[in-house]
Amino acid sequence: MLRRLHQVDERALGRVVRKSNAELLEKLQLPRRVILAIDCRDLPYYGVEQPGTRLGVRFATLSIIERGRTFTLMTKQVGQCGPRVEILEEMLEAVRGLVEPRMILMDRGFFTVEVIKTLKSRGIHFLMPAKRTAPIERLREGFERGEVPPVVDHTMRGAGGSVRVKLIFVRRKTEEGEETHIVSDMALEPGVASEIYYCRWRIETNNRELKKFKARTTSQSMKLRRVYYSLAALFYNLWISLRNILGRLMGHELKSILHLQLDGASAMPIELGPGPPDFDGTEKGKILLRSG
């Protein structure tokens, strides 16, 4: 098994994952335009050090975060200090045709002129925390004195030129204090902007649950780790889809199903607990597994 995994063509695997995700998305009955979130996380790495892995292996994740239906669209290994705009562009291109994003929520690491220009050119609304640059600090001080409104036009400048955004002052407790500066292309009321951005925690939950489906390995192969992470995301999406169909499916129940499939079970009912009220069939809460 391990030898075959080392022989996997990652591009071919990517095509399989995309096709499987498209089929699973059809079953979720999501709205035509969805809210997305992008996040970068580091996983511990104890093998031979490779460029960009001194503190761990970093993966970027792009997910749908609609209420009650999170879904991992793409995962990608990225460098510790790589340009965020390249990550964003590659991921958006990779999911073109799968979903139509109406808004994307990002962390402060994506606060660059290049990223915002890319989103504006694609017509995608966005929300992200602002970095505390000198111009923003001056606006914040004016806001504290009552001289600046809670939503103000701001020109960001950087290596990629300049771009106009809306700077929104939100009073909310954070690790850095009681105030958050949110940047958007929309003139949202502070309370609305705060409520929308708070939905970003769903991708954190997504990543935490995805980790439960990831195979453990001591291999020093970065390719194998990428393959495992892609498969974990696919299994997570399968779990989400089954929960949507059956109403309730715990992670350990899905693991039992997958074990049986790998063992070559031909036809065996699996107890999943009571199904939802509109579940069809006389034996509620059971599914029939067939091999081949």
N, C-alpha and C positions, 0 to 999 in steps of 0.2 A: 504493500500500500504506500509506504513512504517513498519507495523508489519511483512509483508512478506519479506521485505528487510532485517530485522533483522534475519530472519530465513534462509537466503541464505547460502548455503554451499560454502565457498570461493574456495575450490578445484574444485568443480563442475563448478563454475563460470569461473575459470581459463581455464578449458577444453573447455567451450563454447566460450570464447574469442579467444582462440588459433584456434579453428575450423573456427570461423568467419573470423579471420585475414587471415587464409590460403586461404579462398574463395575470400576475397577482394584482396589479393596479386596477384592472378591469373589474375585479371582484369587490374592491373596496368602495366603489361608488362615491368617489371624491368629487367635490365641485370642479367645474371646468378650470378655474384658476385657483391655485393653492398658495399657501404661505410656506416659504422655505426658510431653513436656517442652515448656516455653515459654521463648522466648529473645527478646531485643531486640538488634538490631544496627544500626549506623550505616553508611550508604553515602555516599561523598563526593558532594557536590553543588556544582557550580561555576557555576550559573546565577544569575538574579536572586534575591536573598535573599527568602525567604518566612518567615512566622512559624514558629518551631520548626525551622528548617533551617540555623542559623548554622554548625554543625559537620558537617552532613550530613543525609541523609534517614533517619529511623529506621523500621525495620520490625519488627513483632512476628511471630514464627513459632510455630505450634503443630504439633508433630510427634509421630508414633508413633516410639518408639525401642526396639522389640523387637529382640532379638538377630538381626543379619543382615538386618533388614527395617525400615529407617527409611522414613517416609512423611510428606510435608508435608500436613497437613490444611487449614491456612489461613495466609494471610499478610495483614497489615494495616499500613498506614502509621499511625504513632502520633506524638504530640508528644514532645518531649524531656522534659517534666515532667508529663505527663498522669497521672491516677490509675491505678495498676496494676490496681485492682479492676475498673474499667470495661473495661479490655482483656481481663482474664480472663473476666468474665461474658459479654462479646460473643462471644469465641472459643468458649467452652463451649456457648453457645446455637447458634452457627453449625454446630457439628459434632454436635449432638444428632441421634440416629438413625443417624449414620454409624458411630460407635464408642461403646463403653461404657468410660470410663476407670476403672481400678482404682487408679491412683496417678499423681500429677503431680509432676515435678521442676522446681524453679524456682531462679532466682538470687536474690541478696540483695535485689535491687530490689523483690521481691514480699513482703518481710518487713513486713507491716502487719496490724493487727487486722482490717481490713475484708476483706482477701484470705483470711485464715484462717477467718473466720466464714463467708464464701461457700463455701469448700471443705467445711467441716464440715456446712453446711446441705444440701449436695449429696451427702454421704456419700462424698467422694473423699479417699483417703489422700494425704499430701503429705510432701515432704522439701525443705528449703531451708536455706542457711546463715543464721545469726542475725547481726544487727547487734550491734556491741559497745556496747550500752547500759550505763548504770551498774549496774542490777540484775544483768545478765548478767555483768559484770566481777566483781562481788562473789561470784557463784556460782563463777566460774572460779577465783578466788583460793582459795575454800574447797575446790574440787576439787584444786588443787595441794597444799594442805595435808593432803589426805586426809580432810577433814571433810564433803565432799559427794560422793555417788555419781556414777558416770559418766552415769547417766540419772536426771533429776530433774524433778519437776513445776514448771512456771513459769507465772506469770500475766503475759501481755503487756498493756500498757495504751497507749492512744493516743486519737486523736480519735474513733475509732469505738467507744470503750468499752474493755472488757477481754475476754480470752479465755484459756482454759487450754490449754497445750501441753506437750509433752515436750521438754526440752532435753537433747541428747545431746553429750557431750564426746568428740570423736574426735581421736586423736593422728595427725596426718598433715601432711606438709610442704606448705605453701602459700606464696604470695607474702608473706603477713603473718606467717609463723612456722611453727611445727610443730604448731599446734593449730587445729581447726575446730570451731565450735559449730553443730550441726545441730538445727533445729527440726522437729518432726513431731507427728502426732496418735497415733503408735504408739510403744510402749516397746520400741524395737529395741536389740539389743546394739550397741555402738559399731562393731565390725567389720562387722556386717551393714549398718548404716546407711551406713557409708563405702563398702562395695562397691556398694550399690544406687545411691547418689548419683553414684558414679563413672560410671555408665552415661549420665549426662547429657552426657558428651563426644560422644555420638553425634549430638546435635543440632548441635554445632559442626561435625562432619564433614558432616552434612546441609547446613548453610548453605554450607560451603565448596564442596561439589559442586554445589549449586543455582546458585551464581554462574557456573559454567561454561555454564549453559544460558540465561543472561540476555543479551538483546540489548544491544548498545552503542548509546548515543545521546548527542547533544549537545543534545537538546531541553531547553528550560526548562520544559516542561509536566509538572507533577507527576502529572497524570492518566496521561499516556503512560508515565511511569516505574512507576506502580502496575500498569498493564496488563502491561508487560514483566515485572514481578516475579511477577505471578500466573501468566503463561504459563510463566515459567521453572520455577516450582514444579510446574506440571502436567506439563511435559516431564520434569522430574526423577522424578516419580511414574511416568510411563510407562516410563522407563529402569529403575527399580527393579522394576516389574512384569515387564518383558521379561527382566530378569536372573533373576527367580524362575522364569519359564517355561522359558527356554533354558539356564539354568545359568551362562552367562558371556556378558556383553555389555559391551564397553567404551564409554565415552562417545563416542569418535570414530566408533564403528560406528553408534551411534544417530543421530549427526549426519548420517552418510551416508544413513541411511534417511529422515530427515526432509527432507533436500535433494531426494531422489528423489521423495518424495511431493509436495513443493511444485512440482517441475518437471513433475508430471503423468505420472509413469511409470505405465504401464498394467499391466504384469506383468513383473517382473524379479527373479530370485533374487539375494539379497545374501549373500555369504560372511561368516559370523560365527565361523568356527572350529568345532571339534568341540562337539557338544551333550552334555548329560549322559547317563548310561547308559540312563535310561528314556525318552529322547526318541523319540517315534514317527515313523515315516516312513523311507524308504530314503535320502533325501538329508539326512543329519544336518547340523545347523548352518546350514540355509538356511531362509529364510522367504520367502513369496511375497507381494509387494505388489500390490494391485489398487486402481485408482482408483475413485471414485464410491461 
